[in-house]
Amino acid sequence: MSSDTLESIMYRIAASGNYKCAVINDGSKTNPYRLSISSAETGEANDFVIETNIDLFGFTQTSRAKDGKVLYGDPNSTASPVMLSSSTNTNSNAILGLTLELKQSSSEWTTITVSSDKEKVKEEITAMVESYNELTGIIAMLDGYDSETGEQGILFNDSSVRTLMEDINEFFYAVYNPNNVRIGSVGEDGRQATWSWMDLGVSLDAKQSNADGTGGWYTTMTLDEDALDTMLSENWDILSVMLANQRNVSDTNLAESVRPSASFSGDLEDGFAVENAINGDTSSGSFGAANGIQAKGTIADGNNEYTIFFQQPTTMSRMSIYHQSADTSLKNFTVEYLDANTGKWEILREIEDNKTDANHLGFALPTKVQAIRIRADSTNAKDDKFRLLDVQVFEETGLAGKLNQHTTVLGDSQLGFLAERNEAVQSTITDLKEQMERLQERLDQKEGALWRKFTAMEQALGKMNNQTDYFNQMMGNTSKDKK
């Protein structure tokens, strides 16, 4: 528009929400004002082009949109490094459990060392014991009873409190038994083959809330630091898997009773089988008829859905999707799961503009899953064919992982045990309020009826008084006439 100024153009462009706009003064004596436009988001996918046929406008590119890229691999290996790309300088999707923040460019290799912090593990276990005792202390107060004063806690004799603690305590009596041997057995290495929290020095003791032996029972947790130090120094390899081990449940190498199956929405290239993308092999070098899957037709023709079915509901904690390479990886795709509790498909993640050869996804809450589905809209491959190297779905088998998984569900504000209990209490409060309202209505009706009767009685008494006065007047007049 001929009436537009740099400032009005700035506001109109910024209003779209896709760009950042500013009018700047470069200090020149003539025409010092400049219009600066940049994308609101970083990365190559947010690059833009400006076309104008106005002679007065001339644009100069000051910075081109780029992805943060880093070569990942062993500089001493003969294998080619992998290019990791991200639209920002932070990459947390390529290497499971590791977030890379790119600070500056470099032509030299940077070595990243991930090591175990035993002292940190000890601190976390100590904090867990303290938190547990803090929780049970609060519960003992709320569920307590003072035999001298007769005062009761607001949750006295509430069965849900005992159920909650029994549920949590069950996990501290659990045994880590990866080989399903007899409890207390000795392994081939001469060490015990089964492990429990007691081996870490963690134990539970039952007490009553009152010192005189009355009141409700609750548990306290104690920590034997010598036992924990011994475990950390002598059995660190066992401790790490005992607490945090996870099992890939989408693996055709599992026992037949728990072995998953798979399906694809179209035909595969000759020699490929649907189960070959859940065989546990993530080596891109072995991609082929015996490893991974490749569609015969294109994604555009509907060859775009890969589904994994579990024989029994699996409590998922995370999953990983491996592609043949970044160049042939799925670009825009959706990962869905079939909720075993509701029977409905839910979206886990919608991934856009993927440029890596691996995607690692986690669940906000541990969820019982009956099936996993990967639905692709496009691929980075030039032939538009659906390819997957391997899909791995993990469940917690370590003691700490299972405990964390369970308490996360218990404490969830919408789906957990406490949420259910809160909902039940709120429902009871609502019912009581409705009963009070109905009772108040009956009282109001009764009060109205009594007032009507009282008014009628008052009116009747008034009439009777009038009649009595009239009668007395008549009797007085009669007496005068007789005289």
Salt bridges, closest charged atoms under 4 A:
ASP4 OD2 - ARG12 NH1 2.40
ASP26 OD2 - ARG34 NH2 3.16
GLU44 OE2 - LYS69 NZ 3.55
GLU44 OE1 - LYS355 NZ 3.53
ASP67 OD2 - LYS355 NZ 2.93
GLU101 OE2 - LYS103 NZ 3.19
GLU124 OE2 - LYS120 NZ 3.40
ASP158 OD2 - ARG421 NH2 2.85
ASP167 OD2 - HIS406 NE2 2.80
ASP189 OD2 - ARG191 NE 3.09
GLU225 OE1 - LYS122 NZ 3.64
ASP229 OD1 - LYS122 NZ 2.94
ASP237 OD2 - ARG191 NH2 2.85
GLU269 OE2 - LYS385 NZ 2.81
ASP270 OD1 - LYS296 NZ 3.35
GLU336 OE1 - ARG373 NE 2.81
GLU336 OE2 - ARG375 NH2 3.25
ASP353 OD2 - LYS355 NZ 3.87
ASP383 OD2 - ARG387 NH2 2.60
GLU395 OE2 - ARG247 NH2 2.59
